[in-house]
Amino acid sequence: MQIYLDYSATTPPRPEAIAAMQDAMAQQWGNPSSLHEWGQRAATRIERARIQVGDLLNAPPESIVFTSGGTESDNLALLGVALGYSRPQHLIISSVEHSAISETARGLESRGWQVTRLGVNCQGRVDPSDLQTAIQPNTVLVSIIYGQSEVGTIQPIQVLGDIARSHGILFHTDAVQVAGRLRVDVRQLPVDLLSVSSHKIYGPQGVGALYVRPGVELVPLLGGGGQEMGWRSGTQAVPAIAGFGVAADLARQEMDAETPRLMALRDRLFALLADTPHLIPTGVSGASLQACPWQRLPHHVSFCIADLGEGVTGKTIVRQLNLAGIGISAGSACHSGKVSPSPILQAMGYSDRLAKGGIRLTLGRDTTEADIDWTAMVLQQTIRHQASQLAVL
């Protein structure tokens, strides 16, 4: 029996997306910049996908820029704004950003930019008043992640975006974990730039998009033929974009049924693990597991492993569940054999020891109640085994 519970890392491409890619490779293989029939067939396929991705976000098609994925979209948002200034300015991010944002911000900092990293509470949420306080006369961009991939926290994007907009500051959000799982309406949200990724919604890897609000100007990162409205040069990956478009369209159609189903499975898993010693749910103030789903992604469950000895980390549990045929992930990083604490958990106030013990179980289209029940049992047995070994020592 094999159970995949790492849907925040990537999702299996759905058959409809694969079929769209195969069709594009066979029928729309022309260069979309060419004016002849072969090129225009490819260009038409791209524009169809642009409409589909735009519909997922309730965005006009011309505001969708195709990229190689969420990382490039994040980089284009931050650097595309920054390169428009001849002198370094001020950027605000949160302390729980994806590395595509945090590392890009660090690079800007090395070039003289001021970067403010907003702290978060124990649930991983930014306090809007902290954003208000952090704004300076030279603040030009705020970037706050919408849904945190490691701990599942959803940020108050509406409020944060309103604050930025009231000061005339551009606002970007990385919505890679949110789009396709929760309704995202860029006509209602006060966002200027928003990143999405295909392989998080059952499309192919290697393609994503950046929503750019009409009127916002970016400096392109790549010089070349001026594809994607001049913002992203290079011949487009037509098959990948076609698969992305189909996946986006199906996610939009199925969301109203799929999201509550995932929430029910998420809550079931939390409930089954509620009394498990050595498992601390992340993002919870107090001992009650009932608080866990508060402002949490609908498919997301995460814990810290506690008091099982220095050698037992989140990666230990990941390896042991993998032997049992269950795929989950850990938040800590491993460098040269040494496990480092998760910076996300550290930012939320967890000790270095606990921050090495983070595990994440994320659910998806193929997850069933039977999968949840079996995983809970195996995880409990794994924890009990580790505890018994500690007792022997």
N, C-alpha and C positions, 0 to 999 in steps of 0.2 A: 504494500500500500504506500503510495507516494502522495504527499500533500504539500502543495506550494503555497506558502504564506509570506511572500516577499513582494507583493504587488506594488509597494511604493518604490522598490528598486527598478522593476520593469514588469511589464505585462506581456503575456503571450499574444502575438498578433492574431487577431480574429480572422476566421476564414474569409470573410467578405473583404477585409483589407488586403489579404494575400491575393485574392482573385483580382482585385483592382490593380495591384502591382503587376501581376502577370499580364493582364490585359494591356497595361500601359507599356510594358516592355515589348510586347508583341505588336501593338497597333499604334502607339504614340511615342516611338523611339526617336523622332526627329528633334533637332535643336529648336527649342521654343522661340529663339530669337530670329529664326529664319522666316522669310516672308512666304515661302512656297507652301504647298498643301501639307507636306510632311511636318514642317515646323509649326504650322498653325494648328494641326491636330494636337500636338504636344502642348502648345500654348493654351488651347481651349481646355485641355485636361487640368492644367494648373489653375486656370481661372475658376473652373468648377470647384476644385478643392479650396480655393481661396474663399469662395462663397460658403462652403460647408464649414470651414473653420470659423469664419466670421459669424455664421449663424449660431455656433456653439457659444460665442461670447456676446451675441447680439451686437456685433460690430459691422460697420460697412466694409465690404470686401477690400476696398482700396486702402484700408488701414491695417491690413494683415501682410506682414513681411515674413516670407519663409526663410528659415535659417537651418543650421545643421542640428539644432536641438536647444534645450533649455539653457545650457551653458553659454552658447553663442548669443542667444537672445538676451540673457542677463548682461553679457559683456557689451553687446551693442547698445543696450539701454544706458549703462553707466558711462562707457567710454564715448559713445555717440554724443552724449550731452557734454562730457568733460572736454572733448576735443574742440568744442565750439568756443572755448574761452582761451584767450591768449595768456592769461595768468591763472594760477591755481585759485580755486574757490573753496566752498565748504559743502561737504556731503554728509548726510545723516543716514545711517543704517541701524539695524538692530544687532544685538549680540548673539542672535540665534539664526543668522542667515546661512543659506547654503554657501558652500565654498566658492561657487561661481560668482557670488556677490562679495563675500568677505575677502577673498584673495584679490579680486579686481580692485576693491577699495584699498587694500594694502598697497597694491601697485601704484594707485593714484597718490597715496600718502607719501610714497618714496619720491614722487615728483613734486612734492610741495603742497599737495592738497591737504586741507584740514578734514579729518574724518571723525565724526562723533558716533559712538556706538551706544545706542540706548540699552539700558539694562532691562531685564524682565523680572516678573515675579516668579513665585515657585511653580506657577502653572505655565510659565513660558510666555506670558503675555506682556506686551509693551503698555505702559501707562500713557494714555494720550497727553496728560499734563507734562510728562517728561519731554515729549516731542515739542510741545509748545515752548518749553523752557530752552530747549537746545537750539532753536532757530536763531540764526544770526543774520545781520544785514547781507552777508555774502553767501548765504545758503542758496544753492541753485537746484538741488535735487535731494529728495528723500526716497529711499528704497527700503521697504519693509516686506518681508516674506508673508504670503497670504496664509499658507498652511505648512507648518514645519514638518519636514519629512521624518525626522527621527523620533519626535515625541508627540506629533499629531496636533499640536496647538494651532487653533485658528485665531488670527489677529483681528482686531477691530478696524478693518481696512476702511470702512465707511467713515468712521470718526477721524482716523489718522489722515486719510485723504482730504477730508474737509478742512482740517487744520492747515495742511500744506497749501491747498488751493486758496484759502483765505489770505495767505501771505504771498500768493503769486509764485509759488515754488512748484516745480515739476514733481510728480509723484509716480514712482514705479513700484510694481509688486510682482514677485515671482509667484505665479499661480500654478506652477507645474503640478503640484499635488491636489489642487482644488478643481481645476477645469475638468469637466467630464464627470465629476463626483458630486459637486454642488453647483447650483445655478450661478453663473457669472454673467452679469449684465453691465458692460462697460458704458452703456448709455445712462445708467443710473449710478454706478460707482464713480467717485471722483478720482479716477486714475488717468494718467497721461500715457503710461507705458505699462504693458503687462506681458509676461512671458508664459508660454505654454510649450508642452513637449508631446510628441506623437506617441512615444513608447510607454507613456504612463496611462494611455487610454486605449490600449490594444491595437495601436498602429505600429509601423516599423520603427526601428531605431535609426538614428542619424538624421532626423528631421524634426523641426519645431517651428515656432512662429513667435514673432513679437508684434503685439498690437501697438500701433502708434496713433495716438489721437490726432485727427486731422488738425493741421496747423502747427503741430510740434515739429521742430527741426532737429535732425540728427546729422552728425558727420559720419559718413560711412567708414568702416574699419578696413575694407578691402577696396583697392583700386582695380578697375577693370572695365568691363563692358556696360556697367550701369544697370544690370538687371534688378528686379524687385524694386521698381520705382527709384532706382539709383542708390538705394540704401544697402544692397547686398549683392555685389558683383559676383559673377560666376554662373556658368550654365546650371540651371536648376536640375535637381534630381527628380525628374518627372515621376518615375514609379513610386518613390518614397512619398512624394507629395500627394500622389493619387491615393495611396493607402492611408495616409494621414487624414485626408479629406473624408474618406468613407468612415474611418473610425470616429472622427469628430461628429459626423452626421448621425451615426448610430448611438453614440454616447448621449447626444442631445435628445434623441427620441426615447431612449430607454431609462433616462435618469430618474424620472418620477417614480418608477417602479424599483429600480435597482438601488437607489440610495437608501430608502427605508429598509430594504432587505439587508443591506450591509450593516446598517445601524443595529438591527435586531441581532445579527450574528455577532457583531462587536460586543454588544451588551451581554449576550449569552456567554461569550468567552470570559469577559470580566467577572461575571457572576460565578462561573464554574471555578475560577481561580481565586475567589475572594478570600478563602480561609487558608490559602497555601502559605506556610511559613517560608521566610526568606525571599518572598516576592513582594516588592514594593511598587505599586503602580506609579508611573511618572506623571507629574503635573497635577498632583492631588494635595490639597491642604487638609491635613487631618488624616484619620485612619480609614474613613469610609470610602469603599470602592464606588459607592453610588455617585460620588462626585466626579468620577473619572471621565465620563463622556462630555463633561461641560466644555463647550467650545472646542471639541475635538473632531478631527476628520472622521467621516462616517465609517471608514474601513480600518481604522487604526487602533492598535492595542500595543502598549509598551510598558515595560517594567524595569526595575533595577534588581539585581541579585545582591542580597545582603547576607553578611555573616556566614559565609561558607568557606572562609579561608582565603588567604592572599592569592593563591594560585587559581581560584575559580573566578573567571571573568565572564562577561557576556559572550565572548567568543568561545569559551569552553562549552557553554550551553548550546550555542549554534552548532558546533561540531557534533555534539552528542545527539541533538535532534536530527541532524543530517544523517547520522548512522541509522536512525529510526525511520528514515524516509520522509522527514518533515523539513521544509526549507523556510528558515526565518533569518533574521539578520541581527547584527550587533552594532552599537553606536560607537564603541571605542575603536581607536586606530592602532595598527600594529606596525612598528618600525624596527627592523633588525631583530625581530623576535621579542621585543619589549612592547607590552601593551600600554598605550597612552590613554588617559582619561578623555572622555568625550567633552569637547569644548561647549557643546550645547547644554549638557547636563551640568557642567561647571557653572555656566552662565545662569542657570536656574537655581543655583545655590547648593547643589549636591556636592558632597565631599569627593575628593579624588578617588577614594576607594569605591564609592557607589558609582561614580562616573565611569569607572572601568567595567561596571556590571550591567550596562544597559542592554536590553534585548527588545526587538520590535517584531510584532506579528501583524502583517497587513493582509487584508482579505480582498477577494475579487470575484469576478463573474462565475468562476468554477467552484467557489467555496460553498460547502454544504454544512448543514447542522451536524451531520455525522463527522465531517472533517473537524469541526470545532470541538466536539465531544472527545474524539480520539486524541487530538492535540493536547487538550487540557489534561487528559489522563497521562499521556506520555510525559508532558512537562512536569507534572506533579511527581511522577515516578523518578524522573531525572533529578529533581531537586532533593527528593528524599534520599536517593542514592548518594548524592554529594554530601548531604548532611550526615549520613551514616558513616561515610569515610572520614569525615572530620571528627566524629565522635571517637572513632577508633584511634586516631592520632592523638 
